[in-house]
Amino acid sequence: MTNVAATPQMQFPDMGKRIKQCIELRDKIKAIKKKHTEELKPYIEVQDQLEGMLLSWLNSMNSKNVATEHGTAYITTRNSATVADMEAFWAFVQEKQAYDLIDKRANAPAVAEFVEANGTAPPGVNFRMMQDVNVRRA
């Protein structure tokens, strides 16, 4: 997203040229990222194997960490919860009044529609629209 403020007097002599440059730069960045990913692949695979070995060892020793003169390996835990069956989940939440199992947040597309219809966001909701410019091929 760019923060350049457009003014009515701002004119570009050749918009076609600027759009072409955007496409060429996007292609170059994509090519560099692809090359970079390919170049890193064998290193990432070895790193994954080493981390797997460390994790296995820590688990076999019933340990959460090990410190050496070269550094410390430690286990962290991340949690993920996705809903496979919304109806079953919602019925359970309502039946058990387990509302702490759900997140409360504003639905951005619905709030945008509300703002469009009412001219303001619902009470307690911060809403902002951000603009980017995209360029596509002809």
N, C-alpha and C positions, 0 to 999 in steps of 0.2 A: 504494500500500500504506500502510495506516495503522498507527501504532505505539501506538494507544490500547489499554491493557490492560483487558480486560473483567473485571469482578469479579462474583461471584454476586449482590451486592446492586444492581448497576447495572440500572436499569429505565428504559425509555423509555415515556412516557405514551401515545404514538401512533406505533407503528412504521409504520403505513400512511402517515402524514404524512411521516415521514423518508424512506421509499422514494420517495414522490411527489416530494419535494424533490430527491433524487438524480437522478431521471429528468429533471426540469425543468432542473436545472443541466447535466446531460450534453447535453441538447438545445440549451441556450443556448451552451455551449462549442462544440458542433459547428457551429452557425449562425455564430458569430463566426469560427471557423477557415475556414469556407467563404467568407464575405465577405472575409476577409483574403486568402485564396488568390486570389480573383477580382480583388481590388484590386491585388495584386502582379503578376498575370500579365503585363501589358504591360511593366512594368519588368524583370521576369525575362527576357522575350523579348529586349529590347534589350540587356540585360547579356550574354546568351548570344551574341548577334550580335557585340557588341564583343569578347568573349573569343575567339570564333572568328576574327575579323579579326586580333587580336593573335597568336594561335597560328599562323595562316597566314603572317603576316609573319615571325615568329621562325623558323619552319621554312624559309621561302624564303631567309632570310639565314643559314641553318645556325647559328643562335644559340640559346642556352639562356635568355638573359635580355636585357632592355634597361632601363637606368635613365634616368629623366628627372627634371626638377625637381619633378614631381608624384608620382613614385613609381616602382616597378619592376614590370615584367611578367616573369614567369619561368615556365618549363615544369616541371611536376612529372609524374611517371609513376606510375600506380597499376597494379597487376597483379591480375588475376582469373583463377582457374583452376577451372572446374567440370568434373565428370565426366559425359561424354555416354554412355559405355559402360563400366560398372563392371567387367564381366567381362574386357574387353579390357585395361583399365587395370591391374587386379589381376594378370592373367597376365603383363603386361609387367614390373610391379614385382617379381614373384616370379622371373621368368626372369632379369632383369638384376640382381637383388638391389638394386634402387634404392629402398630403403625410405625414403630421405630425401625422396622425392616425395610421401609421405603424412604427414598429421598424426596424432599420437597424442593422443587425448583420451577421457575417459570419456563414455559414452553415458548421459545423465541418466535417461531412462525405464528403461533396463535396470538402472542402479544403484539406482533407486528400488525396482524389483521385487526386487533382491538384498537391499536393506535390509529390505523387508517380509518376505522369507522368512528372513533370517538375523539380523535385529536390529541389524546393524552394516554399515557400508560396507566395501567391499573394501580391503585394505591400500593405503595411499598415496593414497586418494581422500578428498577433503573433500566431504561431502554435507550439504546443508541443504534443508529444506523451507520455503517462504515462503507465507504465506497472504494473500490479498487478499479483499475482498468485492466482489462484482459485483451489479448490480441490473438486472433486466430488466423489460420491460413485462408487464402482466397479459395 
